[in-house]
Amino acid sequence: MRCVRCTGCRAGGVGPVSERRPQTPAEADGTTGLFVALGKMVRLLRERKGLTQKEFGELVGYGPDAVSAMERGVRTLRPEVLLKADELLDAGGLLKEVVPEVEEAMAKTRTRHPEWYRDYAGLEAEAVSLYDYSTMGVLGLLQTEDYARAVFTQRHPPLDEETIEKRVTDRLSRQQLFEKWPPPECSFVLEQAVLERPIGGPTVHAGQLRRLLDLGRMRNVQLQVMPTARAEHPSLGGSFTLLIPKGREQVAYMEIQGYPRLITGREEVRVLAARYGIIRAQALNPHESLDFIEKMLEER
């Protein structure tokens, strides 16, 4: 077993006691500025075309939250989006022209996380399969932008506004995992209490539930709910993640109060994998789980 220090992949991501934070690769080599500038260009062209973020998103295959994040430089404008946008927004080749530079920048910013987090972030970015059990809050990989911002805003001791925005940016950048092809096989089990906790208030909570529904309907994702009423439970020790990086053995990750562990020992990983199998068997199946979340939204 070896340990790493990190900003946290889980719900809270409270980070280490010290808030000293090295630059991310994107900040260090200046590529963040490229994504911010491109986002401003796309926003201006979209508004000139008279399209809302929702309407534009439907045309390029993304939701309005994702479009908003792209236009603010929080999320990378991928080459395929730029190519579609160039035609849809009558950019006259302006956006197509920068695709090579964007591809180069994406290669440089493969992981946009502080030094102490890059070990895990790198493994996650390469994952061919990922399994997670969440007990306290929605996993960072599944969070909406508003939910993530609420998590970091509520942190104690408080973070300054610049740090909050950087943390949100880093967290959202990880979600490009879902855009890979071939996509990784993903399984997420959330305790019922996670879904019921209204982090950020009613509007943010509803948006997060809808995000979980969207993710749960993806072909490579199985999302399950562990009912609170279950009389038996194989893992009351807390949340954990299992993943298999491409060409490597399965590893596990867990974090408690900002103290992370990246576990590579085969026996420890085997025990957690067996435990996760029992958790999945005792949880609602994926169809039941989506129905459960839909009912929660209807009853709000």
C-alpha positions in Angstrom: 0.0 0.0 0.0 1.2 3.5 -0.7 -0.5 6.8 0.1 -0.9 10.0 -1.8 -1.9 13.5 -0.8 -4.8 15.0 -2.8 -7.5 17.6 -3.0 -10.0 14.9 -2.9 -11.9 12.9 -5.5 -14.9 12.4 -3.2 -17.8 14.5 -2.4 -16.2 17.0 -0.1 -12.6 16.9 -1.2 -11.6 18.8 1.9 -7.9 18.6 1.0 -4.9 18.7 3.3 -4.7 20.9 6.3 -2.4 23.3 4.5 -4.0 25.2 1.6 -0.8 25.7 -0.3 -1.6 24.7 -3.8 0.8 24.3 -6.7 -0.2 25.4 -10.2 -2.0 22.9 -12.3 -0.3 22.1 -15.6 -2.9 24.2 -17.5 -2.1 27.2 -15.3 1.7 26.7 -15.5 2.0 26.4 -19.3 -0.7 29.0 -20.1 -3.2 26.7 -21.8 -5.9 27.8 -19.4 -5.9 31.2 -21.2 -6.5 29.4 -24.5 -9.7 27.6 -23.2 -11.0 30.8 -21.6 -10.5 32.8 -24.8 -12.2 30.1 -27.0 -15.1 30.0 -24.6 -15.6 33.7 -24.9 -15.5 33.4 -28.7 -18.1 30.6 -28.7 -20.4 32.6 -26.3 -20.2 35.7 -28.5 -20.9 33.7 -31.7 -23.8 31.8 -30.0 -25.4 35.0 -28.8 -25.1 36.6 -32.3 -26.8 33.5 -33.7 -29.6 34.0 -31.2 -29.2 30.6 -29.5 -29.6 29.9 -25.8 -27.1 27.7 -24.1 -29.8 24.9 -24.0 -30.5 25.2 -27.7 -26.8 25.3 -28.7 -26.2 22.3 -26.3 -28.9 20.2 -28.0 -27.2 20.8 -31.3 -23.7 19.8 -30.2 -24.8 17.0 -27.8 -24.3 18.7 -24.4 -26.5 20.0 -21.6 -26.7 23.7 -20.8 -24.5 23.3 -17.7 -21.7 21.9 -19.8 -22.1 24.6 -22.4 -21.9 27.2 -19.6 -18.7 25.6 -18.3 -17.1 25.5 -21.8 -17.9 29.2 -22.4 -16.3 30.2 -19.1 -13.2 28.1 -19.8 -14.0 25.8 -16.9 -14.5 22.8 -19.2 -12.4 22.1 -22.3 -13.9 22.8 -25.7 -13.1 19.6 -27.4 -12.2 19.5 -31.1 -15.4 17.8 -32.2 -17.4 20.6 -30.5 -15.4 23.3 -32.1 -15.9 21.7 -35.6 -19.7 21.5 -35.1 -19.8 25.0 -33.6 -17.9 26.5 -36.5 -20.6 25.4 -38.9 -23.6 26.0 -36.6 -22.5 29.5 -35.6 -21.3 30.6 -39.0 -17.7 31.1 -37.7 -16.3 30.9 -41.2 -13.5 28.5 -40.3 -12.3 30.6 -37.3 -13.0 27.8 -34.8 -11.7 25.0 -37.1 -8.4 26.8 -37.5 -7.6 26.5 -33.8 -8.3 22.7 -33.5 -4.6 21.7 -33.8 -3.7 24.1 -30.9 -6.6 22.7 -28.8 -5.4 19.1 -29.3 -1.9 20.1 -28.3 -3.2 21.9 -25.2 -5.3 18.9 -24.2 -2.3 16.7 -24.4 -0.4 19.1 -22.0 -3.3 19.2 -19.6 -4.2 15.6 -19.3 -4.6 16.0 -15.6 -5.4 19.5 -14.2 -4.8 18.8 -10.5 -2.3 19.7 -7.8 0.8 17.7 -7.4 -0.4 15.7 -4.4 -3.5 14.5 -6.4 -2.0 13.7 -9.7 -1.2 10.0 -8.9 -4.9 9.2 -8.5 -6.1 11.6 -11.1 -3.8 10.0 -13.7 -5.1 6.6 -12.9 -8.7 7.7 -13.1 -8.1 9.4 -16.5 -6.8 6.0 -17.8 -9.5 3.9 -16.2 -11.1 1.2 -18.3 -13.4 0.4 -15.4 -14.4 2.4 -12.3 -16.6 1.3 -9.3 -17.5 3.6 -6.4 -19.5 3.4 -3.2 -20.5 6.8 -1.7 -21.9 7.3 1.8 -21.8 11.0 2.6 -22.1 13.0 -0.6 -22.2 12.7 -4.4 -18.9 11.6 -5.8 -16.9 14.5 -7.3 -16.9 12.7 -10.7 -20.7 12.9 -10.8 -21.3 16.4 -9.4 -22.9 19.3 -11.2 -21.0 22.5 -11.3 -23.4 24.1 -8.8 -23.2 21.1 -6.4 -19.4 21.2 -6.6 -19.3 24.9 -5.9 -21.7 24.5 -2.9 -19.4 21.8 -1.5 -16.3 23.9 -1.7 -18.1 27.1 -0.5 -19.3 25.2 2.6 -15.9 23.9 3.5 -14.4 24.8 6.9 -12.0 26.4 7.4 -13.2 28.5 4.5 -11.5 28.7 1.1 -11.1 32.0 -0.8 -13.1 32.6 -3.9 -10.2 32.1 -6.3 -9.4 28.7 -4.7 -13.0 27.7 -4.9 -13.2 28.4 -8.6 -10.0 26.5 -9.2 -11.2 23.5 -7.3 -14.5 23.5 -9.2 -12.6 23.8 -12.5 -10.4 20.8 -11.6 -13.3 18.7 -10.5 -15.3 19.3 -13.7 -12.3 18.6 -15.9 -12.3 15.1 -14.6 -15.7 14.4 -16.0 -14.2 14.2 -19.5 -13.8 10.6 -18.5 -17.4 10.0 -19.6 -16.5 11.4 -23.1 -13.8 8.9 -23.9 -14.2 6.2 -26.6 -14.3 3.4 -25.9 -16.0 4.5 -22.7 -14.9 3.0 -19.3 -17.3 0.6 -17.6 -18.7 2.4 -14.5 -20.7 1.4 -11.5 -21.8 3.7 -8.8 -23.6 2.8 -5.6 -25.0 5.7 -3.5 -26.5 5.5 -0.1 -30.1 6.8 0.0 -29.0 9.4 2.5 -26.6 10.9 -0.2 -29.6 11.5 -2.5 -31.7 13.0 0.3 -29.0 15.5 1.5 -29.9 18.8 -0.2 -26.4 20.3 -0.6 -26.7 23.8 -2.0 -30.4 24.1 -1.5 -33.5 22.9 -3.4 -32.5 24.1 -6.9 -29.0 22.7 -6.7 -30.3 19.5 -5.2 -32.8 19.0 -8.0 -30.2 19.7 -10.6 -27.9 17.1 -9.1 -30.6 14.5 -9.1 -31.3 15.2 -12.7 -27.6 14.9 -13.5 -27.6 11.4 -11.8 -30.5 10.3 -13.9 -28.7 11.4 -17.1 -25.6 9.6 -16.1 -27.5 6.5 -15.0 -29.0 6.2 -18.5 -25.7 6.0 -20.2 -24.9 2.6 -21.7 -21.6 2.2 -19.9 -22.9 3.4 -16.5 -24.8 1.4 -13.8 -26.1 3.6 -11.0 -27.6 2.0 -7.9 -29.2 3.2 -4.6 -28.6 1.5 -1.3 -31.8 1.9 0.7 -31.4 3.0 4.3 -34.0 0.4 5.3 -31.6 -2.5 4.6 -31.2 -4.6 7.7 -27.8 -6.0 6.6 -24.8 -4.1 5.2 -21.4 -5.4 4.3 -19.5 -2.1 4.5 -20.1 0.5 7.2 -16.5 1.6 7.1 -17.1 4.4 4.6 -16.8 5.3 0.9 -14.2 3.9 -1.5 -13.4 3.7 -5.2 -12.0 0.8 -7.2 -10.6 1.3 -10.7 -8.6 -0.5 -13.3 -6.2 1.8 -15.3 -5.5 0.7 -18.9 -2.9 -2.1 -18.9 -2.5 -2.2 -15.1 -3.9 -4.0 -12.1 -6.9 -2.8 -10.1 -6.3 -0.2 -7.4 -8.5 1.3 -4.6 -8.8 4.8 -3.3 -10.4 6.1 -0.1 -10.4 9.4 1.7 -11.4 10.3 5.3 -11.4 13.9 6.5 -8.9 14.9 3.9 -6.5 12.0 4.5 -6.3 9.9 1.3 -5.1 6.4 0.6 -4.2 5.0 -2.8 -4.2 1.3 -2.2 -2.2 -1.0 -4.6 -1.7 -4.1 -2.4 -3.4 -7.0 -4.1 -5.0 -8.4 -0.9 -6.4 -5.1 0.3 -7.8 -4.4 -3.2 -9.3 -8.0 -3.4 -11.1 -7.5 0.0 -12.6 -4.2 -1.1 -13.6 -5.6 -4.5 -15.4 -8.5 -2.8 -17.1 -6.1 -0.5 -18.2 -4.0 -3.4 -19.8 -7.0 -5.1 -21.9 -7.6 -2.0 -22.9 -3.9 -1.8 -24.1 -4.0 -5.4 -26.1 -7.2 -4.8 -27.9 -5.6 -1.8 -28.6 -2.3 -3.5 -31.6 -1.6 -5.7 -30.9 -2.7 -9.3 -30.2 0.1 -11.9 -33.8 0.3 -13.1 -35.2 0.4 -9.6 -32.6 3.0 -8.7 -33.5 5.4 -11.5 -37.2 5.0 -10.7 -36.3 5.8 -7.1 -34.5 9.1 -8.1 -37.3 10.0 -10.5 -39.9 9.6 -7.7 -37.7 11.8 -5.4 -37.9 14.6 -8.1 -41.6 14.2 -8.5 -42.3 14.5 -4.8 -40.3 17.7 -4.4 
